[in-house]
Amino acid sequence: MRLIEKVFNPTGKSHIGTLIFFHGSGDTGRGLTEWIRFLLGRDLEFPHIKVIIPTAPVQPYTPMGGENSNVWFNRKRIEMDCPEIRTSLASIYDTVNEILKREIAQGVPAERIIVGGFSMGGALALHTAYHLNRDLAGVFAISSFLNTGSIVYDSVGSITEGEKLPDLLMFHGERDTLVPLEWGQTTFDELAKLGVRGQFVPHRNALHEIKKDQLLRIVDWTQKLIPLPADEVSKQSKGKL
């Protein structure tokens, strides 16, 4: 399945990393791009990292009465204790793997790829980093959760001793009524028990939404995981003199 993508190529000469940002249910890559632009006053761009913001396929979505919507996968209900529909997840796995393989074929190793997302997109990012490809650099999720008994927990629980897992950064609004804070916290805690290292950051004034300070923190975190090459750092420093 070929997805429509918004792509922001590196603003510098180097392309040594890739960030993939999945939108929430019912949105599009264009919608997320415009939301980010509104919050930051600019696009999500890096001098050395490509940013890919894909659009989910249109498919029937059970929580909307079976109506078609841009969603990454189907679910029976928006509830933590509701079992995953793994056949639906398997379909989008193939698509996500195509994106990862394409980037790797272009010379970007898995350990320089970051995935993340908002809401359902954050859940897909967790599936991507801890079930599909655990060699990735990191994963971030905003207002997201994994279902109880998720296949992700099974996958992480089967890792070999000493295997390095992608870094995790999760944000969640304390006033989120669609996806309660407890769901995100429980997800983080369960992953931490299985050896995942990272941070869970509650946001006091946030509803089910993305906040500017979250994006700024993601930008900083991304640049620490995939730093700018030394020669470009030197060029940028000289340019500021």
C-alpha positions in Angstrom: 0.0 0.0 0.0 1.5 3.3 -1.1 0.7 6.2 1.3 0.6 9.9 0.5 3.4 11.6 2.3 4.5 15.1 3.2 8.3 15.0 3.1 10.7 17.7 4.4 14.2 17.0 3.1 17.2 18.1 5.2 17.9 21.8 4.9 21.7 21.1 4.9 23.8 18.9 2.7 23.8 15.8 4.9 21.0 13.2 5.1 22.0 11.0 8.0 18.7 10.4 9.7 14.9 10.1 9.2 12.0 11.0 11.5 8.5 9.5 10.7 5.6 11.3 12.4 2.2 9.5 12.3 -1.0 11.6 12.7 -4.0 10.7 14.8 -7.2 9.0 13.7 -9.3 11.0 11.2 -6.5 13.4 10.3 -4.1 13.5 7.4 -0.4 14.2 6.9 -1.3 17.6 5.5 -3.4 18.3 8.6 -0.6 17.3 11.0 1.8 19.4 9.0 -0.4 22.5 9.3 -0.9 21.8 13.0 2.9 21.7 13.6 3.4 24.8 11.5 0.8 26.7 13.5 2.4 25.7 16.8 6.0 26.2 15.8 5.6 29.0 13.3 7.6 26.9 10.9 7.8 23.4 9.4 9.4 20.5 11.4 12.8 20.6 9.6 16.3 19.6 10.5 19.6 20.3 8.6 20.5 16.6 8.5 17.3 14.7 9.1 14.5 14.0 6.6 11.0 14.3 8.1 8.2 12.1 6.7 4.6 12.7 7.6 2.4 10.1 5.9 -1.4 10.0 5.6 -3.3 6.9 6.9 -5.3 4.8 4.4 -9.1 5.4 4.2 -10.9 2.4 5.7 -14.0 1.6 7.8 -13.5 2.5 11.5 -15.7 0.7 14.0 -15.7 3.5 16.7 -17.3 5.7 14.1 -20.1 3.2 13.3 -18.1 1.7 10.5 -17.8 4.9 8.5 -14.7 5.4 6.4 -11.9 7.5 7.9 -8.1 8.0 7.6 -7.0 5.6 10.3 -3.9 3.4 10.7 -5.8 0.4 11.9 -9.3 -0.5 13.1 -10.3 -1.1 16.7 -13.5 -2.3 18.3 -13.6 0.5 20.9 -11.4 3.3 22.2 -10.7 1.5 25.4 -7.5 0.2 26.9 -9.0 -3.2 27.9 -10.4 -3.9 24.5 -8.4 -6.5 22.5 -6.4 -5.4 19.5 -7.6 -6.3 16.0 -4.4 -7.9 15.0 -5.4 -8.6 11.4 -5.9 -4.9 10.9 -2.6 -4.1 12.5 -0.8 -6.6 10.3 -2.0 -4.7 7.2 -0.4 -1.4 8.3 2.7 -3.2 9.4 3.5 -4.1 5.8 3.1 -0.4 4.8 5.3 0.9 7.6 7.9 -1.7 6.9 8.0 -0.5 3.3 8.8 3.0 4.5 11.6 1.8 6.8 13.1 -0.4 4.1 13.0 2.5 1.6 14.9 4.7 4.0 17.4 2.0 4.8 18.0 1.4 1.1 18.8 5.1 0.7 21.6 4.8 3.2 19.9 5.6 6.5 20.6 2.8 9.0 17.7 1.8 11.3 19.6 3.2 14.3 19.2 6.6 12.8 15.5 6.4 12.3 13.0 7.8 14.8 9.3 7.1 14.7 6.6 9.0 16.6 3.0 10.0 16.5 -0.1 11.6 18.1 -2.9 9.5 19.6 -3.5 6.5 17.3 -0.3 7.5 15.4 1.6 7.3 18.7 0.3 3.8 19.2 1.5 2.8 15.7 4.9 4.3 16.5 5.1 2.1 19.6 4.2 -1.0 17.5 6.8 0.1 14.9 9.7 0.5 17.4 9.1 -2.3 19.8 7.4 -5.0 17.5 8.5 -4.4 13.9 12.0 -3.0 14.2 13.7 -2.7 17.6 16.9 -1.4 16.0 15.4 2.1 15.6 16.9 5.1 17.4 13.8 6.1 19.4 10.1 6.5 19.5 7.9 9.3 20.8 4.1 9.2 21.5 1.7 12.0 22.4 -1.6 11.2 24.1 -1.3 7.5 23.2 -1.7 4.1 24.7 -1.3 0.4 24.0 -4.2 -2.1 24.6 -4.0 -4.5 27.5 -2.3 -7.6 26.3 -0.8 -5.8 23.3 1.4 -7.8 20.9 4.0 -5.1 21.6 4.4 -6.4 25.2 4.8 -10.0 23.9 7.4 -8.8 21.5 9.5 -6.8 24.0 9.1 -9.5 26.6 10.9 -12.0 24.2 14.1 -9.9 23.7 17.4 -11.5 24.3 19.5 -10.4 27.3 21.5 -7.3 26.6 19.5 -6.3 23.5 19.2 -2.5 23.2 15.8 -1.1 22.8 14.8 2.3 21.2 14.6 5.2 23.6 11.1 6.3 24.6 9.6 9.7 25.1 5.9 9.9 26.0 3.7 13.0 26.6 0.2 13.1 27.9 -2.3 15.8 28.8 -3.6 15.6 32.4 -7.0 16.9 31.1 -7.2 14.4 28.2 -10.8 12.9 28.4 -10.6 10.9 25.2 -7.4 9.0 26.2 -7.1 9.3 30.0 -3.6 10.0 31.4 -3.8 6.7 33.3 -3.8 4.8 30.0 -0.6 6.5 28.8 1.1 6.1 32.2 0.1 2.4 32.4 1.5 1.9 28.9 4.8 3.5 29.9 5.1 1.6 33.1 4.4 -1.8 31.4 7.1 -1.1 28.8 9.5 0.1 31.5 9.0 -3.2 33.4 10.1 -5.0 30.2 13.3 -3.0 29.9 12.4 0.1 27.9 14.1 3.2 29.0 12.7 6.7 28.6 10.5 9.4 30.1 6.8 9.9 30.6 5.9 13.6 30.7 2.5 14.7 32.0 1.2 18.1 30.7 -0.9 19.9 33.3 -3.0 22.0 30.9 -3.2 19.8 27.9 -6.3 18.1 26.6 -6.2 15.5 23.7 -3.8 17.7 21.7 -0.2 18.5 20.8 1.5 21.4 22.5 4.3 23.6 21.3 6.6 22.8 24.2 6.2 19.1 23.4 7.3 19.6 19.8 10.3 21.7 21.0 11.3 18.9 23.3 10.9 16.3 20.6 13.2 18.5 18.3 15.9 18.7 21.0 15.6 14.9 21.8 15.8 14.0 18.2 19.0 16.0 17.7 20.5 14.3 20.7 19.7 10.9 19.3 20.8 11.8 15.8 23.3 14.6 16.2 24.4 17.0 13.4 27.7 15.8 11.8 30.8 17.6 13.3 31.7 19.3 10.0 28.2 20.8 9.7 28.3 21.9 13.4 31.6 23.7 12.6 30.1 25.4 9.5 27.0 26.5 11.4 29.2 27.9 14.2 31.3 29.9 11.7 28.2 31.2 10.1 27.1 32.8 13.4 30.3 34.6 13.9 
